[in-house]
């Protein structure tokens, strides 16, 4: 039995033949390139419309120096750990959502690469990716945006860089939310409920945002006239295990915390588990505020009050800035996006 072949895909060669021009001329028209007469442009566009041709990425790249690719770098170990655990954290999904949709609006594609920022060979690993892909710009997610080795490599190659979640004075565009204000907002919410023994679980010291959130916590206490107690600050690294250890310490103090601000959803969920194991009811005996607001916190019992990071929005802005930079458009270097405090069932008036 002979299978019928479907219609052949229309390629740039068909368009060139229909319009009677070279492949390079078609590509220049597709890319709004120079040195193509108006009559020739019209002929090529009529051929494209007649044949129903959709320009491929390869065809667009023939027309000039642009690759029409953006490269996003994410932390390898943390990403793989999150995928394998299936715990409902969607930081990467949100980042891809914002970056890919914005890229597609401009005829670009965004590719995700996982890089180990701790690897002594990160320079060689990244150089290989750049040589293979020739991206028009690179999006760095935490903690890559604070890595001077990565930043210097991209700068030396004159590749535009957009750093998500980083406010350090380094090259490229900085896109973030106001982490200090977010830390303060989480703390102020608990202060408004009468809490004065508020514990704070930090994130990894590798991330500059961890220190900024702690600064916001201290700022809110100071403005409320509450003395800062270093014993109420416990170290975490964003993981569930570190959240369990930190919250156990905060609840074992001679004067335990009546509320906890956790710098990630996983650490907040760990605090919820520790509280239950200790016979405490949330929020009657302990209030909890989380950071990130990934889907899993909406379905915990009770649902967690959380600071919502504009992850998709930050990735979208990063892609937009890089695409503009590739076209030579001037843009602002620093962009701060708004966060939201989502109040749910894990916070209540402080116990007497």
C-alpha positions, 0 to 999 in steps of 0.5 A: 500500500502506497501512502499519499504524501501530504503537500510539500512545505513552502520554503524560501526557495519557492518564494524566491522562484515565484518572485524571481529573486535570490534567496538573500533578497527574500531574506532581506525583505523578511528582515526589513534589511537595506538595499532592496528596491520598493518594487522588488519588496512588493514582488517578494511580499506578494509571493509570500502571501500567494504561497502562504509562506511562514518564514523559518528561523533559518531564513531570517538568520540569512538576512543579517547578523541577528540569530533571533535566539535568546538564551536563558540560563537557570541553575542546573542542580536546583532546576533538576531537583525541582523537576524530579521532586514534583513538588509543585514549584513552578518558578521555571515554568513562569520564567519560560511563560513570560520569556517565550511568549514575549520572544514569539511576539517579535519572531524570536525563540528562547532556549533554556540552558541549565548551568552549574554556577559552582562548576569550576568550568562554568566559563568553558560550559557557557562558551560552548553554548554561546558558540553553538547558538550565537544568541542575540542576548542572554537572560540570567536567573538567580544566582547567575546574575550575581556571578562575575565570571558569567557576567564578564564572559558575556560582556567581553563578547558584547552580548546583551545581558538581562539579569532577573532578580539581581540589583548588583552594579554589574553589566546589562539590564537589571530586572527585579521586584523591590525585595526590601519592600517585599520583606517589609510588607510581609512583616508589616502584615504580621505586625498589623495583626499584633505579632511581635515575636516574628521569626524570619527564615532567610534564603541562600546567601548566594542570592543577593535578594536573600539579604534584601528581604532580611533588610526589609524585615528589619526595616519594618520592625524598626518603623514599628518600634519593635526591637530586632532580635537576631535570635529570631532570624534562622538561616535557610537555603530555600529548600524544604529541609532547611525550612524544617530545621530553621522553623524547629529552632524558632519554635523551640526558643524559650519565647517562641515565635508567634509568626514566621516569614519564610523566604520561599514556599518550600520553607513555609510549607516546612514551617507548617509541617513542623508546627503541626508536629508540635501540636500547634494550629495555624493560624491560631497559634502560629502565622506563616507568610511565604515568598514566591506564591507558587501553585502548591501554597494555594492548596496547602491546609491552610492556604498560605499567605504569600508575597507573589513574585512577578516571575513571568513579568520579569522574564517578559521584560528581560526578553523585550529589553534584549530584543530592543538592544539587538535592534539598537534601541536605547532602553533603561538599564534598571526595571523594578516590577511590583509584587503583591501580598496575597492574604490567605488562611495562614495568618491571623491575630497574634495569640494572647 
